[in-house]
Amino acid sequence: MEKSKQVDKEVLIRLKKGDYAAFEELYWIYNRRLYNFVLSVLFDKSLAEDITQTCFLKIWENRATIDEEKGFSSYLHTIAKNLVYRETERELLKNRFLTVLREREQGTDNSTQETIDARLLEEHINELIEKLPPARKEVFIMSRLQGLTNKEIAEKLSISEKTVETQVYRSIQFLKKHFKDYFVLLALLYLATSL
């Protein structure tokens, strides 16, 4: 156990200096355990993958503030628990939002309101896509709006399939982050008017 802590400490010191190999080492040591933890709580493989990736992204982004004297495993699990908690809150809010919508729709025709809501949502998504860096935006549009495969995009743009995959992933993360704020705002507005 003591040896494991020492190895972690040395790796963490390298990580704090921006050593990507140290980051990869930590990733391969902790990735599976973290994924299994998140999966055991949320029972959703896709969501568990997303949250696991987000945890490691946060580790990389905040590497300079990591305390190598403290247990890295506990630190990583704290990040995961916070993300799981936020996801659970978001799901509860979404379910409450959908319940309110169902209650409102019973016996009423909301087709005009739905059309307006859909148009506003589409406008918001388009605004977010416009905020992507130009190269990322191009890849995302080709992938998600034009329906091209990663291989087709890679060939058209003379880049690797891995680069395409990374650009699409980062675009989706950006949209999820900003879309979540929009969704929460909409949900709060609906809940406020239903009380």
Salt bridges, closest charged atoms under 4 A:
ASP19 OD2 - ARG14 NE 3.03
GLU25 OE1 - ARG14 NH1 3.65
ASP50 OD2 - LYS176 NZ 2.49
GLU68 OE1 - LYS16 NZ 3.11
GLU69 OE2 - LYS9 NZ 2.94
GLU87 OE2 - ARG90 NH2 2.71
GLU91 OE2 - ARG90 NH2 3.27
GLU91 OE2 - LYS94 NZ 3.64
GLU130 OE1 - LYS137 NZ 2.95
GLU165 OE2 - LYS162 NZ 3.61
